[in-house]
Amino acid sequence: MSKFNWHSEPLSDETVITLNFKNTSNVRRYFQSHFGECWKNNRIFMAWFKENIGKTLKDALEEFRKNHL
């Protein structure tokens, strides 16, 4: 199985967070499309990704809303 390319693959709410997750400009655009241009990532949120392999980007959106807004 090939690794998911976080740089170029289309992202959606159903995209599964993989072991090779990277905070790419593609990922940042996805979150900015939901939270606006002022969205900024942080270490706590990045750690959440590493601890939640197998969850979806929709889960990540909910986590950010719940704990970072």
C-alpha positions in Angstrom: 0.0 0.0 0.0 1.4 3.4 -0.9 1.6 6.3 1.5 -1.0 9.0 1.3 0.4 12.1 -0.3 -0.5 15.0 2.1 1.0 17.5 -0.4 -1.2 16.8 -3.3 -4.1 14.5 -2.6 -7.6 16.1 -2.4 -8.7 16.4 1.2 -12.2 16.0 2.5 -13.9 15.4 5.8 -13.6 11.7 5.2 -9.8 11.7 4.7 -8.3 9.3 7.2 -5.3 10.5 9.2 -2.4 8.3 8.3 0.9 7.5 10.1 2.8 9.6 7.5 0.6 12.7 8.2 2.3 16.0 7.4 1.2 19.5 8.1 1.5 20.6 4.4 0.2 23.7 2.7 -2.6 21.4 1.3 -3.6 20.6 4.9 -3.4 24.2 6.0 -5.7 25.2 3.0 -8.2 22.6 4.1 -8.4 24.0 7.6 -8.5 27.5 6.4 -11.4 26.7 4.2 -13.3 25.8 7.4 -12.0 28.4 9.9 -10.9 31.2 7.6 -7.5 32.7 6.7 -6.6 33.5 10.3 -6.5 29.8 11.2 -3.1 28.9 12.7 -1.9 25.5 13.7 -0.2 24.8 17.1 1.9 22.1 18.8 -1.0 20.8 20.8 -3.2 20.3 17.7 -0.3 18.7 15.8 0.2 16.2 18.7 -3.5 15.3 18.4 -2.9 14.1 14.9 0.0 11.9 15.9 -2.2 10.4 18.7 -5.2 9.9 16.5 -4.1 7.9 13.5 -7.1 6.3 11.8 -9.5 9.2 12.6 -10.7 11.5 9.9 -10.2 15.2 9.1 -13.8 15.7 10.2 -12.7 14.4 13.7 -9.8 16.9 13.6 -12.2 19.7 12.7 -14.4 18.9 15.7 -11.3 18.6 18.0 -10.1 22.1 16.9 -13.6 23.6 17.4 -13.9 22.1 20.8 -10.4 22.8 22.2 -8.8 25.6 20.2 -11.5 28.2 19.4 
